Amino acid sequence: MPEEPLHTRIARELRKRILDGDLQPGDPVPGENALMEQYSVARETARKALATLSAEGLTEARRGSRTRVRAFRPILRQGTKRLDRSVWGAGRSVWDLDLDGRPLEVDQLTIREEPCPEHLADALSLTAGDPLWVRERRYLVDGEPVMLATSYHPGAIVAGSAITREDTGPGGAPARLAELGFAPVRAREQVRTRMPLPDEAAALALGPGTPVALIVRVSWADGGVPVEVTEMTLDGSRYVMEWEFPV
């Protein structure tokens, strides 16, 4: 077998220290100079080893400080439970189950009315050009950007409601749809992963090699009436996604 490259060996040993708990979340990782001295290697070799750990999402570097073991606690996104009527019907946010009391912030929010684009017309049972209300936002958890989301609602259903305003009120959009006579009764989510586009990487402050998870959810009211399409882009290193269903 070919000999293991030095940067791979260094990364493997540092990875083991992290996974074994020798290096705890938030602890500094040995820097390039320390690795050069410890392993008698060139700077480029040490740099490659550290880049490997960063690409795996095990470490993060902030400007002006040392590289550290990633300290962010992953979000458990409970895909089935969070959309249950018992959550939003009680005036709770669909995020409540995910965060267990951790601070949530929407630091960027755009609301606008626009013509329905061609690619959403079928999903919303609309004709391209029909009025559509759009809500774009960026979510922060523990002060860190974790998700970008854009929701689309048929204008004929939500015009004049709180869904077109900054604060949708207790229970969010699902509760307001219920008040309008269009309570969501069924939803479908499709999930895929890819590497981020440049604007996504910037908005989510992603490190090199960090993938994103893309979730598209369609929600329907009674009678199969589509009431919402939401497109979500999640930092793949910050989420554990869970679905529970009967078997």
C-alpha positions in Angstrom: 0.0 0.0 0.0 1.2 3.5 -0.7 2.6 5.4 2.3 0.1 7.7 4.1 0.8 11.4 3.2 2.1 13.3 6.2 -0.7 15.8 6.2 -3.3 13.0 6.2 -1.5 11.3 9.2 -1.5 14.7 11.2 -5.1 15.3 10.4 -6.0 11.7 11.5 -4.2 12.1 14.8 -5.8 15.5 15.5 -9.2 14.2 14.5 -8.9 11.4 17.0 -8.0 13.8 19.7 -11.2 15.8 18.9 -13.5 12.8 18.7 -12.0 11.2 21.8 -12.6 14.5 23.8 -9.0 15.2 24.4 -9.7 18.5 22.5 -13.0 19.9 23.7 -15.4 22.2 21.8 -13.9 25.7 21.9 -10.4 24.5 22.6 -7.6 25.8 20.4 -6.1 23.4 17.9 -2.3 23.3 17.5 -1.4 25.9 14.9 0.9 25.6 11.9 4.1 26.4 13.9 3.3 23.9 16.6 2.6 21.1 14.0 5.8 22.0 12.1 7.8 21.6 15.2 6.1 18.5 16.5 6.1 16.5 13.2 9.2 18.1 11.6 7.2 19.0 8.5 7.0 22.0 6.1 4.4 24.8 6.7 2.4 23.6 3.6 2.0 20.2 5.1 0.8 21.6 8.4 -1.6 23.9 6.6 -3.1 21.0 4.6 -3.7 19.0 7.8 -5.6 21.9 9.4 -7.5 22.5 6.2 -8.7 18.9 6.2 -10.2 19.3 9.7 -11.9 22.5 8.7 -13.4 20.9 5.6 -14.8 18.1 7.8 -16.5 20.7 10.0 -14.5 19.7 13.1 -12.7 23.1 13.5 -13.4 26.7 12.7 -11.2 29.7 12.4 -12.3 33.3 13.2 -10.4 36.4 12.0 -7.9 37.5 14.6 -8.0 34.3 16.7 -6.7 30.8 16.7 -8.4 27.8 15.0 -10.6 26.1 17.5 -12.6 22.9 17.8 -16.1 23.8 16.6 -18.2 24.7 19.6 -21.7 25.1 18.1 -24.2 22.4 19.4 -26.0 20.9 16.4 -29.7 21.7 15.9 -31.9 18.6 16.0 -34.5 19.4 13.3 -37.5 17.2 14.0 -39.1 17.3 10.6 -42.4 15.6 11.5 -43.1 16.9 15.0 -42.3 20.5 14.3 -45.1 20.9 11.8 -47.8 19.2 14.0 -50.9 21.3 14.6 -50.4 20.8 18.4 -47.3 23.1 18.0 -48.6 26.1 16.0 -52.1 25.6 17.1 -50.9 26.4 20.7 -49.3 29.6 19.4 -45.8 28.1 19.5 -43.1 28.5 16.8 -42.2 25.5 14.7 -38.6 26.2 15.9 -39.6 25.5 19.6 -39.0 21.7 19.3 -35.7 22.2 17.5 -34.0 24.7 19.9 -34.9 23.6 23.4 -34.8 27.2 24.6 -31.7 28.3 22.7 -31.9 32.0 21.4 -33.3 32.4 17.9 -33.1 35.6 15.9 -34.2 36.7 12.4 -31.6 39.3 11.5 -32.6 39.7 7.9 -36.2 39.9 6.7 -37.7 40.9 3.4 -41.5 40.8 2.5 -42.8 41.6 -0.9 -45.6 40.9 -3.4 -44.5 39.7 -6.8 -45.8 37.8 -9.8 -45.6 34.0 -9.4 -42.5 32.7 -11.2 -42.9 29.9 -13.7 -41.1 27.3 -11.6 -43.6 27.7 -8.7 -46.8 27.9 -10.6 -47.6 24.1 -10.7 -46.7 23.6 -7.0 -49.0 26.4 -5.9 -51.7 25.7 -8.5 -51.3 29.2 -9.9 -50.7 30.7 -13.3 -47.3 32.4 -13.9 -47.8 36.0 -13.1 -50.5 35.5 -10.4 -49.9 37.5 -7.2 -47.6 35.9 -4.7 -46.4 37.0 -1.3 -42.8 36.3 -0.5 -41.0 36.2 2.9 -37.2 35.9 2.8 -35.3 35.6 6.1 -32.0 34.6 7.7 -32.1 32.7 11.0 -29.4 32.9 13.7 -29.2 30.4 16.6 -26.8 31.3 19.5 -25.8 34.3 17.3 -24.6 32.1 14.4 -26.3 32.1 11.0 -27.8 28.6 10.4 -30.5 28.9 7.7 -31.8 30.9 4.8 -35.5 30.5 4.1 -37.9 31.9 1.4 -41.6 31.2 1.7 -44.2 31.8 -1.0 -47.9 32.1 -0.4 -50.8 32.6 -2.9 -51.8 36.3 -2.9 -55.5 35.4 -3.3 -55.3 33.6 0.1 -53.0 35.7 2.3 -53.4 39.3 1.0 -54.1 41.7 3.9 -53.2 39.1 6.5 -50.4 39.1 9.1 -48.4 36.9 6.7 -47.7 40.0 4.6 -46.4 41.9 7.7 -43.2 41.6 9.7 -44.7 39.9 12.7 -47.0 37.0 11.8 -48.1 36.5 15.4 -48.3 33.5 17.7 -48.0 30.2 15.8 -46.6 31.9 12.8 -47.9 31.5 9.2 -49.6 28.1 9.9 -51.8 29.7 12.5 -52.6 32.6 10.3 -53.5 30.3 7.4 -55.9 28.4 9.8 -57.6 31.7 10.7 -58.1 32.3 7.0 -59.7 28.9 6.6 -56.7 27.3 5.0 -55.1 25.4 7.9 -52.2 23.2 6.6 -53.2 19.5 6.9 -50.5 17.9 4.8 -46.9 18.8 3.9 -44.1 17.2 1.9 -40.4 17.9 2.2 -37.7 17.1 -0.3 -34.1 17.2 0.9 -30.8 17.2 -1.1 -27.3 18.4 -0.4 -24.7 20.2 -2.5 -21.8 22.6 -2.0 -22.9 26.2 -1.4 -23.1 29.0 -4.0 -20.8 32.0 -3.2 -23.7 34.1 -1.9 -24.9 31.2 0.3 -21.5 30.6 1.7 -21.2 34.3 2.6 -24.7 34.6 4.1 -24.2 31.5 6.3 -20.5 32.3 7.1 -19.5 28.8 5.9 -16.0 27.4 6.2 -14.3 25.8 3.3 -15.7 22.5 2.3 -19.0 22.9 4.3 -22.0 21.6 2.3 -25.5 22.9 2.6 -28.8 21.0 2.9 -31.6 22.2 0.6 -35.2 21.5 1.8 -38.2 22.4 -0.2 -41.5 22.1 1.6 -45.0 22.2 0.1 -48.0 22.5 2.4 -51.7 21.9 1.5 -55.0 22.7 3.2 -58.1 20.6 3.0 -59.1 19.7 -0.6 -55.5 19.7 -1.7 -55.3 23.5 -1.9 -51.6 24.5 -1.9 -51.0 27.3 0.7 -47.2 27.5 1.0 -43.9 26.6 -0.7 -40.8 27.2 1.4 -37.2 26.8 0.1 -34.6 26.4 2.9 -30.8 26.4 2.7 -29.2 25.0 5.9 -25.6 25.0 7.1 -25.0 21.2 6.8 -22.4 21.3 9.6 -25.0 22.6 12.2 -27.9 20.3 11.7 -29.0 16.8 12.6 -32.3 16.0 10.8 -34.8 13.6 12.2 -38.0 12.2 10.8 -40.3 9.9 12.9 -43.1 7.9 11.3 -45.1 4.8 12.0 -43.9 1.4 10.6 
